[in-house]
């Protein structure tokens, strides 16, 4: 085969042979095609970024609007959220007290532990959970004033009821308090639990810890441990919690003043107003 240059072969106006011209065309076609693909990718990426940014902006706007509406409604109702630590700073007092709700008739067991006077005109029933941080704040920041003003003076009868809804340890702590009541130390144990409350769901209220608390309170630990291990009061705690739901309790603390509920982490004045109103009827 002759590999020498053929002077008779036709040439293009540029001086290239048809074969070379075809190769140049193919090269340009590939370059243009690649450029189009790269350009399309850049445009697509830009559009995706713009869409993502706009969508994120709308999502943040919607979230902010939702939070603003919720805060506005909370301010109008004057109610801090009740029940769980995930609802903001635990025990933060609202700007204004919530209006008391519709009275309900409570059917309580006989011979339950109480504070104050058995013949008092006003009975206050507190539904709470030993794991609830709002309840701990109520115990430390509100209850002492109510106790000195109304309980210690015999103006009211104060009753505690379980609303154990924050996990298994809530039930365990509630059952343990009933076991302490068997030894006539319900309120001492109740106070110890709230005074030594740990973080919600941290394991501070397990059965093993309850047995340590019983020893600290001065209970007969053999009797207490047997009571707790047997599940003697498991059903009673479930029944009290179910009764609370029937009365409209959905979070803790919820306090009924002669059946009129005052819900959430309210300032002491909210409870004083409700109690004074009941005393003046």
SULURMO-V663481 format. One record per backbone hydrogen bond with DSSP energy under -0.5 kcal/mol. NH is the residue of the N-H (numbers start at 1). CO is the residue of the C=O. E is the energy in kcal/mol with one decimal. If there is no record, write none. Layout:
# SULURMO-V663481
NH&CO&E ; NH&CO&E
This chain:
# SULURMO-V663481
3&1&-0.7 ; 7&5&-0.7 ; 9&6&-1.5 ; 12&16&-3.8 ; 15&12&-1.7 ; 18&10&-0.6 ; 21&17&-2.8 ; 22&18&-2.5 ; 23&19&-1.9 ; 24&20&-2.4 ; 25&21&-2.3 ; 26&22&-2.3 ; 27&23&-2.1 ; 28&24&-2.4 ; 29&25&-2.5 ; 30&26&-2.2 ; 31&27&-2.4 ; 32&28&-2.9 ; 33&29&-2.6 ; 34&30&-2.7 ; 35&31&-2.4 ; 36&32&-2.4 ; 37&33&-2.1 ; 38&34&-2.6 ; 39&35&-2.7 ; 40&36&-2.4 ; 41&37&-2.2 ; 42&38&-2.4 ; 43&39&-2.5 ; 44&40&-2.6 ; 45&41&-2.7 ; 46&42&-2.4 ; 47&43&-2.7 ; 48&44&-2.8 ; 49&45&-2.5 ; 50&46&-2.6 ; 51&47&-2.8 ; 52&48&-2.9 ; 53&49&-2.7 ; 54&50&-2.7 ; 55&51&-3.0 ; 56&52&-2.6 ; 57&53&-2.4 ; 58&54&-2.5 ; 59&55&-2.5 ; 60&56&-2.8 ; 61&57&-2.4 ; 62&58&-2.8 ; 63&59&-2.6 ; 64&60&-2.7 ; 65&61&-2.5 ; 66&62&-2.5 ; 67&63&-2.5 ; 68&64&-2.5 ; 69&65&-2.5 ; 70&66&-2.5 ; 71&67&-2.6 ; 72&68&-2.4 ; 73&69&-2.7 ; 74&70&-2.6 ; 75&71&-2.4 ; 76&72&-2.4 ; 77&73&-2.5 ; 78&74&-1.8 ; 79&74&-1.3 ; 80&78&-0.5 ; 83&252&-2.2 ; 84&82&-0.5 ; 87&84&-1.2 ; 88&85&-0.7 ; 92&89&-1.6 ; 94&265&-0.7 ; 101&261&-2.2 ; 104&259&-2.2 ; 106&104&-0.6 ; 108&106&-0.7 ; 112&109&-0.5 ; 115&158&-2.3 ; 117&156&-1.4 ; 120&117&-1.4 ; 122&155&-0.8 ; 124&157&-3.3 ; 125&123&-0.5 ; 125&256&-2.5 ; 126&124&-0.5 ; 126&159&-3.1 ; 127&125&-0.5 ; 127&254&-3.1 ; 128&126&-0.5 ; 128&161&-1.8 ; 132&129&-1.7 ; 136&132&-1.6 ; 137&133&-2.0 ; 138&134&-2.4 ; 139&135&-2.5 ; 140&136&-2.2 ; 141&137&-2.9 ; 142&137&-0.5 ; 142&138&-1.9 ; 143&138&-3.0 ; 145&142&-0.7 ; 146&142&-1.6 ; 147&143&-3.0 ; 148&144&-2.2 ; 149&145&-1.9 ; 150&146&-2.6 ; 151&146&-1.3 ; 152&147&-3.3 ; 154&151&-1.7 ; 155&150&-1.9 ; 156&150&-1.4 ; 157&122&-2.4 ; 158&115&-3.1 ; 159&124&-3.2 ; 160&113&-0.6 ; 161&126&-3.2 ; 163&128&-2.4 ; 165&163&-1.0 ; 170&167&-1.1 ; 171&167&-1.2 ; 172&168&-2.2 ; 173&169&-2.6 ; 174&170&-2.1 ; 175&171&-2.9 ; 176&172&-2.3 ; 177&173&-1.9 ; 178&174&-1.5 ; 179&175&-1.9 ; 180&176&-2.1 ; 181&177&-1.6 ; 182&178&-1.2 ; 183&180&-1.4 ; 184&181&-2.2 ; 185&180&-2.0 ; 189&185&-2.0 ; 190&186&-3.2 ; 191&187&-2.5 ; 192&188&-1.9 ; 193&189&-2.5 ; 194&190&-1.9 ; 195&191&-2.3 ; 196&192&-1.4 ; 197&194&-0.8 ; 202&199&-2.1 ; 206&203&-1.1 ; 210&206&-2.3 ; 211&207&-1.9 ; 212&208&-1.2 ; 213&209&-2.5 ; 214&210&-2.4 ; 215&211&-1.4 ; 216&212&-2.0 ; 217&213&-2.4 ; 218&214&-1.0 ; 219&214&-2.8 ; 221&219&-1.1 ; 224&220&-2.6 ; 225&221&-3.1 ; 226&222&-1.9 ; 227&223&-2.1 ; 228&224&-2.7 ; 229&225&-2.8 ; 230&226&-1.5 ; 231&227&-0.6 ; 231&228&-1.0 ; 232&227&-1.5 ; 234&231&-1.6 ; 237&233&-2.0 ; 238&234&-1.9 ; 239&235&-2.7 ; 240&236&-2.4 ; 241&237&-2.2 ; 242&238&-2.4 ; 243&239&-2.5 ; 244&240&-2.2 ; 245&241&-1.9 ; 246&242&-2.0 ; 247&243&-1.4 ; 248&245&-1.6 ; 249&244&-2.8 ; 253&127&-0.6 ; 254&127&-2.0 ; 255&262&-2.4 ; 256&125&-3.0 ; 257&255&-0.5 ; 257&260&-3.0 ; 258&123&-2.8 ; 258&256&-0.8 ; 260&257&-1.9 ; 261&259&-0.6 ; 262&255&-2.9 ; 264&253&-2.2 ; 266&264&-2.1 ; 270&267&-1.4 ; 271&267&-0.8 ; 272&268&-2.4 ; 273&269&-2.6 ; 274&270&-1.6 ; 275&271&-2.7 ; 276&272&-3.1 ; 277&273&-2.2 ; 278&274&-1.8 ; 279&275&-2.4 ; 280&276&-1.9 ; 281&278&-0.8
